[in-house]
Amino acid sequence: MRTTGRTFLAVAAVALALTATGCGSKGAGGDAAPNGSDKGNGNGSSAAATKDAALTPAALLKMVGDKTSAAKSAKVELVTEIGGTKNEMKGAIAWEHGMQGQLTGSLGGALGTNIAKAGGDGSFTARYLGDAMYVNMGDGMASQLGGAHWIKYDYADLAKLMGPSGESLKKQLQTADPIASVRALIASGKINEAGTETVNGAPTTKYTGDVTTDDLAGQAIAQGLTQEQVDGLKQQLATAGATSDHIEVWITADNLLAKKVEQLQMKAGLFTATGLYSDYGTQVEISAPQASDTVDFTELMKGAKTGS
């Protein structure tokens, strides 16, 4: 396989990791106790879901964060866009023990074009386990990999490849859940209710806000976040090379996250991450592909350095 092909496999891995995490991680101590009533699409109308005029937006979003986190799994649709490049993924993930699940999708822009030149067609299947990500880019790419369909990206190896930002990405992949955006919005201390919309066929209420590094340095803990959660949010912004994060979340009638959008201004352009969530509590069972059908990314990189 050509050296350029291996190089783009490295870039593709980072793109898939960023799309999957949606720029978020939960930190520690953020889970609520499991609640058997959390399962579903979030379109119920329980009394607890009824909006309480005395409940502040921050308190409401804290409830949303606890309930969404406790649901432990969901079906997802994720899209990231930057510099005219769009990457899309869909599937199901669980987050009780770090992000685990399987997503399928496509890589766009120059990245997708170069992956195609290396033998793929831009589409992929990605499996996320506790310590590694496995990516299958189809039969065309397998022919370039000695017949193996899956490439293993150990998170520790990605951290070494990318340096400090890679270590941050590793932590995000190992702790990702959908509600980092909710926690960040709480941390801003400036939450705006922005009307109602229908998402996935269910009525939702939209909340928006902007969180800055100054917010995280000042009032985030006063808003009910733990120090570790605050540190995780700071790390998220530092990894992106941004000082602020524009956040929009859509909350269902029974206090579950239905949709989130984050926008960060980066050197490469405006980065937008969008996530849609449904079927909370869905069953997610995932395992590593067969070793005989897997090649380790570090072995590919060794080949790239020797020109083989």
Secondary structure, DSSP 8 states (H G I E B T S, - for coil): --HHHHHHHHHHHHHHHHHHHTT----SS------GGG-B-S----GGGS--TTS-HHHHHHHHHHHHHHH-EEEEEEEEEETTEEEEEEEEEE-TTS-EEEEEEEE-HHHHHHHHHTT--SEEEEEE-SSEEEEE--HHHHTTTTT--EEEEEHHHHHHHHTHHHHHHHHHHHH--TTHHHHHHHHHS--EEEEEEEETTEEEEEEEEEEEHHHHHTTTGGGT--HHHHHHHHHHHHHHT-SEEEEEEEEETTS-EEEEEEEEEETTEEEEEEEEEESBT---------GGGEEEHHHHHHHHHHT-
